[in-house]
Amino acid sequence: MGWVSFALIKQAERTEIVEKENTFKAYTYEVQQIIDLKLYQLLIEEQTRDYYLYQPSFAASRIYNKRISPPTTDEQYEISPLTSANQPYVKAFFQIDPNGTITGPALPQNVAEQMRANKSLYRDFLHFLKQSPHRTITHQNTIVQYVGTYQYTLIANQLWLLRSIHTNNGIFVQGALIDQHQLLLQIPENIRDSYPEISLVDQNIAGSDTIPLQFARLSIQMGPCVSISILDYVNTMEWALIIIWIIILLSSLLIIWVISIAFKLEKRQGAFVSAVTHELRTPLTTFSLYTELLEDGLVPENKKQEYYATMQRECKRLNHLIENVLAYSKLQNKGMRRNKDTVTCEELFDPIADKIRKRLEDAGFSFIYALSHQVRILPIKTDAIAIEQIIDNLAGNAIKYAHNETPQILMTVQSNRNQILVRFKDSGPGIASKDKKSVFKPFERTKSADLSKKTGIGLGLSFARDTARSLGGDLTLEQGNLKGACFLLTLPRS
């Protein structure tokens, strides 16, 4: 019991660590969504602005593509509306001509001086925009030939929104200096209190501890954690153990039995909740973000079908998850009825192979199917739908984890004296020896599967094995090494 108490304390410590990690993941995801949305809104707004608005004034009497140069004294001009624009995340709008002259509507003096002091700023901007500076050719009239798209970048520890304007007199650079402080103030206070050093970094030099943004080639650096308010599991567990020890003095055998059952239930429920909530979070967040963007009218018409397709795909993913969980629940409660029909092995496995072949080939796999000649006419009494579900689960597992340069699946059907033997072998990295015992456990994923960031709740192989056992057969891992994994499905002969 002393060891049990020690284990409980350690479990409480690990639980605190896990909760802190989960809280950190939730915080970083919320920060990512907030900053992504704000940067995307600003990007869309600036992309629609006319190029000549980034000057203090422009010659309204000129044709559209000749308004890049400042108006002369005898021309009718208009003041840029950006002079009085109220943009909470923008410090300044500016334009740099090919000679390095910096102008802008209501450009603050301190920002202008700071930009002019950085002699290489214009070249840094062109380098980021992948444009090469060239000698400016003097013409009387400057004509705009091409307006580039906006992009975000970090230069000189400041966040810029930049685009290039190609003219017959060289390349102009336009954009906005973003107020990172105001942008980060949109993050909820509880997150900023826990991580006061949140910052943006360049994705090209970002470390593994950063979170990439979707609408800018930037990443979020959360910085060190100051504090995260969570329940004191260790203290709570210590008091619980005191009570348990008192009860143990009166009825130790009963308490040991209760604790063992409680541990199993807690672990299984915790694994189920953790796996399912993790799988639900991504599609639900996608729905939230996409519907908000669609509602606000921020999605271009040519992108709407892509957004709808993504949402439909996530719906199918949720539906597949729910069906798997319900089917597994029925199977565990022995409430799933099997409709067994007697068919030949050829009639059973050929249609299944055709369906699996299409799915695997769509995923880039080559599929080899071999049905032993002496097995073709053997009768088998089983549930064809259940067999198809088992093999479909094996195929889905291979698609997730067995991709390489020449992915291949080999499915063979043979027999011995008492059984039909179906081998399903892939050419992937295989399954490590230490993971052999856990691959069939429900809601558990191997360490390599977690590192690959593939979707799933660790239920497919467990469901497939239990389904095989409900048919009087079994599903085992026959081989697990660096030459691929081979699963053996055994079914009783009629």
N, C-alpha and C positions, 0 to 999 in steps of 0.2 A: 504493500500500500504506500510505503514511502516512495517507491519508484513511480507509482501512479501519480502521487502528488507532485513529484518533480516534473513528470511529463506534462501534467496539466499546466504548471507554471510556464514551462517552455512553450507549450502550445499557445498560452495566452500571449506570451512575448511575440511569437510568430504571427498570431492573429493581429496584434497591434501593428506589426511591420506590414502585413498584407493590407490592412485597412488604410495605413498611410500611403502605401503604393497605389491602392485603388483610388483614394482621394486625390493623389497626385495626378493619376491618369484622367480622372474626371475634370480636374482643374485645367490641365493642359488642353484637353479637348475643347472645353468651353472657351478658353482663351483663343485657341486656334479658330474656332467658328466666328467669334466676335471680330477679331482682327481681319480675318479673311473677308467677312461681309463688309466691313467698313472700307477696306482697301478696294474691294470690287466696286462698291457704289461710287467711290471717288474716281476710280479708273473709268467707269462708264460715263460719268458726268463730264470728265475732262476730255475724253475721246470725242465727244460730240461737239466740242467747242471749235469754232472757226480759228484757223491759224493766226489771223491778223489781230485777234483780241489780246494776244500776249504782249502788245506794244502799248505805251501810254495812250496813243491815239493812232488813228489810221485814216487813210484817204478814202472816204466813202464813195467818191466819184469815179474811182478807178474800177476796172473790171476785176473780177474775183481773184485771179491768180497774180495780180500785180500789186497787192496791198501789203506785201511783206516789208517794203521800204517805208520809212517815216514820211508823212506828208510834207510837201514843200509849202512855202509861205503863201503862195497864191492858190493853193488847193483847198477845197472844202473838206473838213475833217470832222471826225466824231471821236469822243472820249471812250476808251474801252470800258465796258460795263464791269470788268474785273477790278477797276479802280476802287469800286465801292462794294465788291463782293464780300459776303460774310461766310467764310469757309472756316469752320472751327479747327480743321486738321491741317490747314495750309498756312505756312508762315509767309510765303511770297510766291508770286507768279513771275516768271522771267523769260527772257529770250537772249541768246548769245549768237551774234553774227559770225561769219567766218574770220573776221579780223579780231575776234575775242571781245568785242564791245558788248557789255552787259546792260540791258534795259529791261523794263517791266512796268506794268500798271501798278502805281502806288508801291514801288519796290522800297521796302524799309532801308534806311541808310546803313544800319549796322549789317544787314544781310548783304547789301551791295558791296560794302567794303570787305566783308569776309570773303565773298566770292572773287572779287578782283585781286585779293591778296594771294589767292591760290592760282598761281600762274599756269599750272597744268590741268586746271579744272575742265576746260573745253576739250582738251585731248582725252582726258579720262572719260568724259561723257561720250565722245565719239568712239572710244575703244569699247565701252560697254554696249553701245548701239551697233557695234561691228561695222563702223564706217571709217574710211580712211580720209584724213584731211588732205586737201590739195590746194594748190596756189589759187588764190582768189583772182578771177578775171574781172576786170573793171568794165562794166557795161552801164549805160545810162539808166536802163530800166532792169530791175530784178524781177524775174518771172519764176513763180513757183511751179515746179514740175511734179513733185511727189511729196505727199504728207505721210510720214510713218505712223506706226501705232505706238501707244504709250506702254512703257515698262517701268517697273520699280527696281531700284538698286540702292545699295549703301556705298557711298563714296565719302571719304573724309569723315567717317563716323556720323554721317547724316543721311536721312532717307530722302531720296529724290524720285520724282515721277517724270520721266523723260521721253521725248520723241524727236526724231530728226525731220527737218524740212529741207528737201533737196531743191535747189534753184540753179539757174544758169550762172550765178555768181558764187557758188560754193554751198556748203551745208550749214543751215542754221539749227540751233538746238533750242527747243522750247520745253517748258515743264513747270513743275512746282516743287518747292521745298516743303516737305511734310513735317508737321509738328509731332514728333514721336511721343512727347510727353502727353499732349492732349489725346492722342490715339490710345495710349496705354491707360488713360484715366477712364476709358469705357469699360475696362475690366472690373468686375465686381470687387467691392472693398475687401470681402473676406479672402479672396484670392490674392489681392495685392498685399494684404496684411501678412499672409503666410509666405508669399514670395515677392518681396519688395524690389528685387533686382531683375524683373522681367525685361527682356530686351530683344531686339531683332538682329539677326546676323545673316551674313551672306551664305546661301546654300552651298556654294562651291567650297567654302572653308569650314562649314558647320560640322560639329562633332556628332557622335552617335546619340548624345543626350539631348539633341534638339528636335523640334517638331516642325516639319515642313509646312508651308502655307500652300494653298491651292492656286491663288490668283496672283502670286508674286513669287519670284525666285528668291525667297527669303525663308528663314527658319526662326522659330521662337526659342530663346534661351531662357529657361525659367529661373536660373540662379539658385543659390542655396536656400533651403527651407528654414524659415525662422521658427514657425510653430504651426502645427495642425491640431485643431481641437478634436480629439476623439475620446472615446470612453477608456478609462483606466482599467484595461482587462486584467492586468496582473493583480491589482488591489482587489478587484471584484472576485477574481478566482481564489485569492488567499482566504477571503471571508467564506466563500463557498466551501473550501476545503475544511475549514474549522468545523462548519456545520456537519459536513460529511463524516469527519472523523468522530464526532459525537454520536452520530447515527450508527456508524460502523461498530462502536462498542456494544450497541444493543442488537444489531442484526447484520453482521458482516457479510454473511453469505448472500443475503438478499441485495445488499448494496452493490456487491461485486457484480452480480448478475445485471442489475439495473444500469450500472455504469457501462458495462460492456455493450449492452443493447443501445444505450444512449449514444455512445461513441460511434457505433456503426450508422445509426440514423442521422446523427449530426453530420458525419462526413459525407454520407450520400446526399442528404438534402443540401448541404453546402456546395457540393460539387455540381448538383443539378441547378441550383439557383445561380451560381457563378457562371456556369456554361451557358445557360439559356439567356440570362441577362446580358452577357457579353455579345451573344449572337443577335439579340434584339436591338442593342444600342445602335449599331451601325446603320441598319435600314431605317430605324425610326429617326435618327439624326438626319439621314439623307432626305426623308420625307419632309422634315421640319424646314431644312434649309431650302430645298427646291420649291416647296409650296410658298415659302416667304418670298423668294425671288420672283416666282411667277405672279404672286399676288401684287407685288410692288411694281410689276412691269419692267423688271431689270433684265429679263432674258430676251435676247434678240429672237426674231421670228424664226430665223434659220437654225436656232439652237433648241427650240421648244421640243421638237420631236425627239432629239437626243435626251432631253431631260425626262420626257414622258417614258421613253424606253428604259431609262435607268430606274425610274420609279416602278415600272411594271416588273422589271427583273428582281427588284428587292421584294416586291409583293410575292412573287413566285418563291423566292428564297424563304420568306416567312411561312408561307403555306407548306412548303416542304418540311420545314422545321417542326411545325405543329403536327403534321401527319406522322412524322417519325416518332415524336414523343407519345402521341396517342396510341400508335401501333405497338410501341414498346410497352406502354402501360397495360394494354390489353393482354399482351403476351405474358407479362409477368404475373398478371392476375388469372391467367389461364382462361381468359374470356374470349379468345380468338378462335373461332370455329374454322376447321380446315375442310375444304371440299376436295376430297381425294378421288381422282379419276385414274383409270388404268390406261396407259398409253405406252407406245414404244419409246425407247431412248431417242431415236431419230426424230419422232414427232414432238418430243419434249424439248430437246436441246437445240435443234436446228433453228426454230423461230427465235429462241432466246439469243442465239449467237448472231442472227441477222440484226436484231435490235441493238445488241451491245456493239456490234461492229460499226454501225452508223454513229453511235455516240462517241466511240473511241477515235474513229477516223476524223470526226469533226473536231476533236481535241488534239489532233496531230499525231495520233498513235497508229502504228501498223498492227493489225490483228490477225493472228494465226489460230485457226480452229481445227482441231482434229478429233474426229469421232471414230473410235476403233471399230473395224468392220464387224467383228463378232458381237459388238455391243449394240449395233444399230437396231436389231429386231428384238432385243431383250425387253420384256414388259416391265413396267414400273408403276406402282400405285402410289401416287403422291399428289401434292397441290402444286400445279404448274405455276400459278401466280406467285406462290411463296418462293419457289426455286428462282424465278426471274428476279424477285426482290433481292435475294441473297447475292446473285451474280451481279446485279446492277449496283449494289453497295460496294462490291469488290472493284468494279470498274470505276466507280466514283472515287474510291480511295486511291486507285492507281493514277487517275487523272490529276489528283491533288499533289501526290508526293513522288511519283515515279517519272516525272518529266526529265529528259536529258536530250542530248543531241540527236539520238536515234531511238526514240521511245518505242517499245514493242511489248505487246501482250500475247502470251501463248496460253490457250485454253484447250486442254485435252480431256477426253471422256473415255475411261477404261472401266474394267470390272475385275473383281476377284470372285471367290466362291460365294460370298455372302453380300457383297456391297458393290454399288456403283461408285467409282472414284473420279471426281472432277477436280482437276488441278488448274489453278489460275495463277500464272507466273508473270511478273513484270521484269523490266530491265532497269529498274531504278536503283537508288542507293542502298536499298535493303533496310532491314530493321535490326538495330543493335541488340546484342544478346541480353543486355540489361533491361531492354524494353519489351522482351517477349512476353513476360507475365502480365504486363499492363495493357497490351493492345486490345484485349477483349473485355477490359473492365469498363462498365458504362460511365460516361461523363468524365473519363480520364483521357488525357492526350499525352503523348510522349514529349520529351523535352525538344526533340528535333522538330516535331510538328508545331509546337508553340513558337519556336524560333522562326519557322517559315512563314508565320502570320497567315496561314491558310484558314479559311472559314470552317466551322464545324464545332460540334459540342461533344465529340468523342463517343457517339452512340451507334455509328454505322456498323462497326465490326461486332459489337456486343449484340445488337439487334439481329445481325445475320447469323451469328452462332446460335443464339437462343431459338431463332426460327428453324435452323437446321435440326436442333435437338427436338423441337416440337414435332418434327416430321420423322423422328426415330433415327436421325443421323447425327452428324457433328461437323464442325468447322474448326480446323486447326491450322497453325502456322507451321508448315512442314520445313521451310527453309527461311532463314533470316540472316543474310550476310551482305557483303558489299557487291555481290553479283545479282542482287534483286531479291524480292520476296515471293514466296510460293505458298499459296493457301490451298489446303486440301479439303474439299467438301465430300463427305461420305454420305451415301443414301442407301437404305436397305433395299435389296432386290425383292421383287414380288415372289 
